[in-house]
Amino acid sequence: MSENSSSNTRAKAVILLSGGLDSATCLAIAASEGYDCYCLSVDYGQRHSAELDAARRIAERQSAACHKVVQMDLRAIGGSALTDDTISVPVEETDGIPSTYVPARNTIMLSLAMGWAEVLGAGAIYAGVNAVDYSGYPDCRPEFIAAFQQLANLATKTAVEGQHISIETPLITMTKAEIISTGCRLGVDYSLTVSCYQADSRGRACGVCDSCRIRKQGFGDALMADPTAYF
C-alpha cells in the first residue's frame, strides 16, 4: 500500500497502529467514520516484532490506504521492561506504574503521527489509548491527550494556517469489554492482533503478563470467545 493508493477524496486520518486489540479497534472506528486511514506503526526496539507483523496484517485486512513503519530505537535510553532485556516483564499485579511503562513512548508516537498528518493534509489522528482497563500509564490519561492537543494547536504549520488536526481517542473511557464489543460489531478479527508484552516469534501470548490478563478479562466480560493463541 502506498500513500497515493487512495483513489477518492475522503478526509484522511493517521491511525497509530501497534498491532494490538485497542489500535485495531481504533482503526475500525476511524474507517467507520468515513476516513481514509493511514496507519503508522513504530519499531521502537520493543521486545518482539510479532506486534509489528500483526499491525501489517491488520492494516491489510482492514483495507488501510497506507501502512508505514517508522524506526525509533528507544533501547538507547531503556528504562522499561519492553526496551531493556535486563528488566523482567511482571507477571503479577503490582502497585503503582508497572515496569512495562515506556518513557515518552506515546509522546513520541503522537509527535510522529502529527508530523505525518501535516504531510498528508490529514485532519485527525486516532490513538487507542485507554484510561479504564489499562496498566496505569500516565500517558494514557485524558489530561495527557488534552495537553498534546494543545501542543498540536501550537506547534504545527497546519494550525498556524487555520487548519485543525484533531487528536481522537474514541476508546479512552471504554472498558475492555466495551472495546471488544465495538470492534466485533465493526468486523475486527481479533485473532490477528497481538497484545502480549512477551509474545513469541509466532505471536503467541504468555497469558500471564498485565496486558494478557486485561485482554482475557475483557473477552470474558464481553461474553465472547478469546481467539488469542497462547504458548
ChimeraX attribute file (.defattr): number of C-alpha atoms within 10 A of each C-alpha:
attribute: neighborCount
match mode: 1-to-1
recipient: residues
	/A:1	14
	/A:2	11
	/A:3	11
	/A:4	9
	/A:5	10
	/A:6	16
	/A:7	8
	/A:8	7
	/A:9	8
	/A:10	11
	/A:11	14
	/A:12	22
	/A:13	30
	/A:14	32
	/A:15	31
	/A:16	29
	/A:17	31
	/A:18	27
	/A:19	25
	/A:20	22
	/A:21	23
	/A:22	24
	/A:23	23
	/A:24	27
	/A:25	26
	/A:26	26
	/A:27	30
	/A:28	25
	/A:29	19
	/A:30	21
	/A:31	19
	/A:32	11
	/A:33	10
	/A:34	12
	/A:35	22
	/A:36	24
	/A:37	29
	/A:38	30
	/A:39	26
	/A:40	23
	/A:41	22
	/A:42	21
	/A:43	16
	/A:44	21
	/A:45	17
	/A:46	22
	/A:47	18
	/A:48	19
	/A:49	18
	/A:50	22
	/A:51	27
	/A:52	22
	/A:53	18
	/A:54	23
	/A:55	28
	/A:56	22
	/A:57	15
	/A:58	28
	/A:59	25
	/A:60	14
	/A:61	12
	/A:62	16
	/A:63	17
	/A:64	23
	/A:65	21
	/A:66	19
	/A:67	23
	/A:68	18
	/A:69	16
	/A:70	12
	/A:71	11
	/A:72	15
	/A:73	14
	/A:74	21
	/A:75	17
	/A:76	11
	/A:77	11
	/A:78	17
	/A:79	17
	/A:80	21
	/A:81	21
	/A:82	24
	/A:83	23
	/A:84	20
	/A:85	13
	/A:86	11
	/A:87	14
	/A:88	13
	/A:89	20
	/A:90	15
	/A:91	14
	/A:92	10
	/A:93	12
	/A:94	11
	/A:95	7
	/A:96	9
	/A:97	11
	/A:98	17
	/A:99	16
	/A:100	22
	/A:101	18
	/A:102	22
	/A:103	17
	/A:104	11
	/A:105	15
	/A:106	19
	/A:107	14
	/A:108	15
	/A:109	19
	/A:110	23
	/A:111	15
	/A:112	18
	/A:113	27
	/A:114	24
	/A:115	17
	/A:116	17
	/A:117	21
	/A:118	19
	/A:119	10
	/A:120	15
	/A:121	17
	/A:122	25
	/A:123	19
	/A:124	23
	/A:125	24
	/A:126	26
	/A:127	27
	/A:128	23
	/A:129	25
	/A:130	24
	/A:131	18
	/A:132	15
	/A:133	18
	/A:134	16
	/A:135	19
	/A:136	16
	/A:137	19
	/A:138	15
	/A:139	20
	/A:140	20
	/A:141	16
	/A:142	16
	/A:143	11
	/A:144	14
	/A:145	21
	/A:146	12
	/A:147	11
	/A:148	18
	/A:149	18
	/A:150	13
	/A:151	12
	/A:152	21
	/A:153	18
	/A:154	12
	/A:155	12
	/A:156	16
	/A:157	12
	/A:158	20
	/A:159	14
	/A:160	11
	/A:161	8
	/A:162	9
	/A:163	15
	/A:164	18
	/A:165	21
	/A:166	17
	/A:167	22
	/A:168	19
	/A:169	17
	/A:170	17
	/A:171	23
	/A:172	21
	/A:173	16
	/A:174	16
	/A:175	18
	/A:176	25
	/A:177	21
	/A:178	16
	/A:179	25
	/A:180	24
	/A:181	20
	/A:182	18
	/A:183	21
	/A:184	15
	/A:185	10
	/A:186	14
	/A:187	12
	/A:188	23
	/A:189	16
	/A:190	20
	/A:191	13
	/A:192	22
	/A:193	27
	/A:194	28
	/A:195	26
	/A:196	25
	/A:197	23
	/A:198	24
	/A:199	23
	/A:200	16
	/A:201	12
	/A:202	16
	/A:203	24
	/A:204	17
	/A:205	21
	/A:206	19
	/A:207	22
	/A:208	19
	/A:209	21
	/A:210	21
	/A:211	23
	/A:212	22
	/A:213	16
	/A:214	19
	/A:215	25
	/A:216	20
	/A:217	16
	/A:218	21
	/A:219	20
	/A:220	14
	/A:221	15
	/A:222	17
	/A:223	12
	/A:224	14
	/A:225	9
	/A:226	15
	/A:227	13
	/A:228	21
	/A:229	16
	/A:230	15
	/A:231	11
